[in-house]
Amino acid sequence: MTASTHAAVHLAQLNVATLRHPLDDPRTAPFVELLDPVNASADDAPGFVWRLVEEGAADATGLRPAGENVIVTMSVWETQEALWEFTYRSGHLEAMQRRREWFERHVEAHLVLWWVPAGHLPTVDEAMERLAELRAHGPTHRAFTFASSYTAAEAAEHARAASSAV
């Protein structure tokens, strides 16, 4: 990927998680206690651009676009590597390792990644559409996962090919 391609796009992510118990339930308290430190760690992480926050709150746990018991996280990162480093090599890992205590196991995709123009902040509706696309069609250049990812250059090439075929 060239420096100009790298600077022209960022990686967006949406993660949905179905709560086993309400956020105010004592069984969920350890997760709630991790929210502020993990979010602060994200905000300070190299490559972090933006994260979804509910108006007047420090996080997005009050937003429920995917269902009453489903919380979402959405963020934008400069690179896939930056998101990977935060996800698997920071305090976020503790929350991931304990996720079965607080969240149901998802049968279908619960994480979606996609490239956005630098400066674009995706909407929740846009993110939910990408997740629906991933669930319906599997990984594509428009909606993918860490395990089946597309570089920004690959995604752009697929998009060009698709638009020229129309």
C-alpha positions, 0 to 999 in steps of 0.5 A: 500500500502506498503512503497516499493510499494509506493516508486516504483511508481508515479502517472502521469496525463495528462489534455487537455483543449480546448481554447475558445480564443487564449492565446494572446486574452485579454479574456484569459489574466487572465488565462495566468496571473495565469500560472506562480504562479500556476506552481510555486505552483506545483513545490513547492508542497509536492509530486511534481516530474515533469511537462511537460515544452516546451523547452525554455519556463516556461510551455507547452502551446506551445505544441499542441499534441491534436489539435491547440486550445488544451493545455495540462498539464502533471505532475508526483506526488509521490502519488494520495493524493499529486496531489489531494491536489495540484489540489483542495487545492491550488491556482490551484483551482481558475483556475479550478473554472474559467475554463469555462471562458477560456475553452470549456466544454469537452464531453469526458474525458479530464483528465487521471491518470496512475501509472508509475515506479518511475523515469520514465518521461512519453512522450506526446505520452504515455500520449495521448495513455492513454487518448485515452484508457480511452476514448475508454474503460472507467477507467481501471488500465492503465488509470483512473480518480480521480472519478474512481481511482486505487491504485498502488497496485490494478493497479499492481495486474490487470496488473499481472492478465492480463499478466498471462491470456495471 
